[in-house]
Amino acid sequence: MQDKKKISLFTFYFIITYVIYALGNTQYIPYLTKIGYSAMERSILLSLIALIAMLFQWFFGYLSDKLKTVKKILLFSFIAYALLSYFFYSNETKLFTFHCMTLALSGGFYYLVFDLSDSWVLESGKKVNQYYSFIRAFGSVGWALGSIITSQLIVFYGYQSVGITMMLLIVISNSILLLIPDAIKEKEHSNLQMRDIKVLLTDKKYILAIITLFTLFSINVLNMYPMVDKIILLGGGSVEIGYKNIIQALIEVPMFFLGTKLARKLSPYAFIGISAIAFGIQFILLSLTTSVDTIILLCFMQIFTYPFMLMAAKKLIFDLSPSHLKSSGQLFAFSILNSFTAFIIPLISGIITSLFGINASILFGVVLAILTLCLLFILIRVSKQSEVQYEYPR
């Protein structure tokens, strides 16, 4: 299949899948709050997602490289994600065990399909790889659309309609998925073994990159949970949270479109620095505000935070992963960056909020931003010893 057709199909695929992601994920906190869960109980439930997600990403990332497929794993995982999300939103009675199981499993599959879809693009040939940020921009469009749809569905039809809508959209998503060729896997290492993963774990630069990005991705988790908690504390609800999600998604779009051009002039390390500084400023201002409207305005800073963070992480981790371990390298790294941060940060945030209040939890993000910049200097110094060449379209 021609690269242009692949890129076109991926853009449609990302729009629909991100609508599904928004439906399943943007209303966790309001939904759990409505049912009657406390801040600490919500933190525990949300942290359980990460434990399952890490196991899924480690296992399915290795399985993807071993079986030389991304497409088949995604097909199964999307169906599982939609079904479990439907069950999660179907019962509005406070049943801790039930919500533990359905939320943890659906969230686990969410992180799997989220990161594996990115790996699919990056492993679909050099031309498609170079247009990752362009394709990802359509994901942000889908997230914005999904946020609008979700808030309206809840207002008019209740939370149960969310799961039903997801089920219907999965049919469209998987139909597009079937039209796209599978990832291009290296054939030389046909007998991949678990011991091959040691290649990743003994690479100093790969590990240091993960540690540096871990602190940055931790701030992004705080950007999702304490910010939502503060909106609720100041009198906001699902509508205001919907506005937040819509603005953050749409403001990312131009930066993702410009990503390929910016990458010609700026290294992934510069992207990390810009993201960390922007997060630090945003969180200082967020801790000072007492207005929901101001919080919504601060969401416009997303143009300098998440897009730069994600583009740097995807390019850096992909290039540092061995050719026969591209899926494993991506999913292992992002099991730490997405899943482990989603496990540990809500717990830390919940404890800090319970002891010192939401603003203290938000200021923790400022500390993480400073730590990211310190680690970045170390990573740059190590990189000078073994420079990775980055190639972008001319």
TORNURO-18049 format. One record per residue (C-alpha): x, y, z. Coordinates in steps of 0.5 Angstrom, whole numbers, padded with zeros to 4 digits, always signed. Layout:
N
XYZ ...
END
This chain:
394
+0000+0000+0000 +0003+0007-0002 +0005+0011+0004 +0000+0017+0003 -0006+0012+0003 -0003+0009+0010 -0002+0016+0013 -0009+0018+0010 -0012+0012+0014 -0008+0013+0020 -0011+0020+0021 -0018+0017+0020 -0016+0011+0025 -0014+0016+0030 -0020+0021+0030 -0024+0015+0031 -0020+0012+0037 -0019+0018+0040 -0026+0020+0041 -0027+0013+0044 -0021+0015+0049 -0025+0021+0051 -0031+0017+0052 -0028+0012+0056 -0023+0016+0060 -0025+0024+0061 -0031+0023+0066 -0027+0018+0071 -0027+0023+0077 -0034+0026+0076 -0037+0019+0075 -0034+0016+0081 -0035+0022+0085 -0042+0022+0083 -0043+0015+0086 -0040+0017+0092 -0033+0015+0092 -0028+0019+0097 -0021+0023+0094 -0017+0017+0097 -0022+0012+0094 -0022+0015+0087 -0014+0015+0088 -0014+0008+0089 -0018+0006+0084 -0015+0010+0079 -0008+0007+0081 -0010+0000+0080 -0011+0002+0072 -0003+0003+0072 -0002-0004+0075 -0006-0008+0070 -0003-0003+0064 +0004-0005+0066 +0003-0012+0066 -0001-0011+0059 +0004-0007+0056 +0010-0011+0058 +0007-0018+0056 +0004-0015+0049 +0010-0011+0047 +0014-0017+0048 +0009-0021+0044 +0008-0016+0039 +0015-0017+0037 +0015-0024+0038 +0009-0026+0033 +0011-0020+0028 +0004-0016+0029 +0001-0010+0032 -0005-0010+0028 -0008-0017+0031 -0007-0015+0038 -0010-0008+0037 -0016-0011+0034 -0017-0016+0040 -0015-0010+0045 -0020-0005+0043 -0026-0010+0043 -0024-0012+0050 -0023-0004+0052 -0030-0002+0050 -0034-0008+0053 -0030-0007+0060 -0032+0001+0059 -0039-0001+0058 -0039-0005+0064 -0036+0000+0068 -0041+0005+0067 -0047+0001+0067 -0047+0000+0075 -0048+0007+0078 -0048+0004+0085 -0042+0004+0089 -0039-0003+0089 -0032-0002+0090 -0030-0009+0088 -0034-0009+0081 -0031-0002+0080 -0024-0004+0081 -0024-0010+0076 -0028-0006+0071 -0024+0000+0071 -0017-0003+0072 -0018-0008+0066 -0021-0003+0062 -0016+0002+0064 -0011-0003+0062 -0013-0004+0055 -0014+0003+0054 -0006+0004+0056 -0004-0002+0051 -0008+0001+0045 -0006+0008+0046 +0001+0006+0046 +0001+0001+0041 -0003+0005+0036 +0003+0010+0036 +0008+0004+0035 +0004+0002+0029 +0005+0009+0026 +0012+0009+0028 +0013+0002+0025 +0010+0003+0019 +0016+0005+0015 +0020+0011+0015 +0016+0016+0011 +0010+0014+0015 +0014+0015+0022 +0016+0022+0020 +0009+0024+0019 +0007+0021+0026 +0006+0028+0029 +0002+0030+0023 -0002+0024+0024 -0003+0025+0032 -0006+0032+0031 -0012+0028+0028 -0012+0024+0035 -0013+0031+0039 -0018+0033+0034 -0022+0026+0036 -0021+0028+0043 -0024+0034+0043 -0030+0031+0039 -0030+0026+0044 -0030+0031+0050 -0036+0035+0047 -0040+0028+0045 -0039+0025+0052 -0041+0032+0056 -0047+0032+0052 -0049+0025+0053 -0048+0025+0060 -0053+0031+0061 -0058+0028+0056 -0058+0021+0057 -0053+0019+0063 -0047+0015+0064 -0050+0009+0061 -0050+0012+0054 -0042+0013+0054 -0041+0005+0054 -0046+0004+0049 -0043+0009+0044 -0036+0007+0045 -0039+0000+0043 -0042+0003+0037 -0036+0007+0035 -0031+0001+0036 -0034-0002+0030 -0032+0004+0026 -0025+0004+0029 -0024-0004+0027 -0027-0003+0020 -0021+0002+0019 -0016-0002+0023 -0017-0008+0018 -0015-0004+0012 -0009-0001+0014 -0003-0006+0013 +0001-0009+0019 +0007-0006+0022 +0014-0007+0019 +0018-0012+0023 +0025-0014+0023 +0025-0022+0020 +0032-0023+0022 +0031-0024+0030 +0025-0029+0028 +0026-0033+0035 +0026-0027+0040 +0027-0029+0047 +0025-0026+0054 +0033-0025+0055 +0033-0021+0049 +0030-0015+0053 +0036-0015+0057 +0039-0011+0051 +0034-0005+0053 +0035-0006+0061 +0043-0005+0060 +0043+0001+0055 +0045+0007+0060 +0042+0012+0055 +0035+0009+0054 +0034+0008+0062 +0037+0015+0063 +0032+0018+0058 +0026+0014+0061 +0028+0017+0068 +0028+0024+0065 +0022+0023+0062 +0018+0020+0068 +0019+0026+0072 +0016+0030+0066 +0010+0025+0065 +0009+0025+0072 +0007+0033+0072 +0002+0031+0066 -0002+0026+0071 -0002+0032+0076 -0005+0036+0070 -0011+0031+0069 -0013+0029+0077 -0011+0035+0081 -0013+0040+0076 -0020+0037+0076 -0020+0036+0083 -0019+0044+0084 -0025+0045+0078 -0030+0041+0083 -0027+0044+0089 -0029+0051+0086 -0036+0049+0084 -0035+0046+0077 -0037+0040+0074 -0038+0035+0068 -0039+0041+0063 -0033+0045+0066 -0029+0039+0066 -0031+0038+0059 -0029+0045+0057 -0022+0044+0060 -0021+0037+0056 -0024+0040+0049 -0019+0046+0050 -0013+0042+0051 -0014+0037+0046 -0016+0043+0040 -0010+0047+0043 -0005+0041+0041 -0007+0041+0034 -0003+0046+0031 +0003+0044+0035 +0003+0037+0033 +0002+0040+0025 +0008+0044+0026 +0012+0038+0030 +0015+0035+0024 +0018+0042+0022 +0020+0044+0029 +0024+0038+0029 +0028+0040+0024 +0031+0046+0028 +0030+0043+0035 +0032+0037+0038 +0028+0032+0043 +0032+0035+0049 +0030+0042+0047 +0023+0039+0047 +0023+0036+0054 +0026+0043+0056 +0020+0047+0053 +0015+0042+0056 +0018+0042+0063 +0019+0050+0063 +0012+0051+0061 +0009+0046+0066 +0012+0049+0072 +0009+0056+0070 +0003+0053+0069 +0003+0050+0075 +0005+0056+0079 -0001+0060+0076 -0006+0054+0078 -0004+0054+0085 -0005+0061+0086 -0012+0062+0082 -0019+0061+0086 -0023+0062+0079 -0025+0056+0075 -0025+0061+0069 -0018+0062+0070 -0016+0054+0070 -0020+0054+0064 -0015+0059+0061 -0009+0056+0064 -0011+0050+0059 -0009+0054+0053 -0002+0053+0056 -0002+0046+0053 +0000+0048+0047 +0007+0048+0050 +0007+0042+0055 +0004+0036+0052 +0005+0036+0045 +0013+0037+0046 +0013+0032+0051 +0010+0027+0047 +0014+0028+0041 +0020+0028+0044 +0019+0022+0048 +0016+0018+0042 +0022+0020+0038 +0027+0019+0043 +0025+0012+0045 +0024+0009+0038 +0031+0011+0036 +0034+0008+0042 +0030+0002+0042 +0034-0004+0038 +0031-0005+0031 +0028-0012+0033 +0025-0009+0039 +0021-0003+0037 +0015-0005+0040 +0018-0008+0046 +0022-0002+0047 +0016+0003+0046 +0011-0001+0051 +0016-0002+0056 +0018+0005+0056 +0011+0008+0056 +0009+0003+0061 +0013+0007+0066 +0012+0014+0063 +0004+0013+0062 +0002+0007+0067 +0007+0007+0073 +0006+0015+0073 -0001+0014+0073 +0000+0009+0079 +0004+0012+0083 +0002+0020+0082 -0005+0019+0084 -0003+0016+0090 +0002+0021+0092 -0003+0027+0090 -0008+0024+0094 -0004+0023+0100 -0001+0030+0099 -0008+0033+0098 -0011+0029+0104 -0006+0032+0109 -0004+0039+0106 -0010+0041+0100 -0010+0041+0093 -0005+0047+0092 +0000+0043+0095 -0001+0037+0090 -0001+0042+0085 +0006+0045+0087 +0009+0038+0087 +0008+0039+0080 +0013+0045+0080 +0018+0041+0084 +0018+0035+0079 +0019+0041+0073 +0025+0043+0076 +0028+0036+0077 +0026+0034+0070 +0031+0040+0068 +0036+0038+0072 +0036+0031+0069 +0036+0033+0062 +0042+0037+0063 +0045+0030+0065 +0042+0026+0059 +0045+0031+0054 +0052+0030+0057 +0051+0023+0056 +0048+0024+0049 +0055+0027+0047 +0058+0021+0048 +0054+0017+0044 +0050+0021+0039 +0044+0019+0036 +0042+0021+0029 +0035+0024+0028 +0033+0024+0021 +0027+0028+0019 +0023+0030+0012 +0026+0036+0008 
END
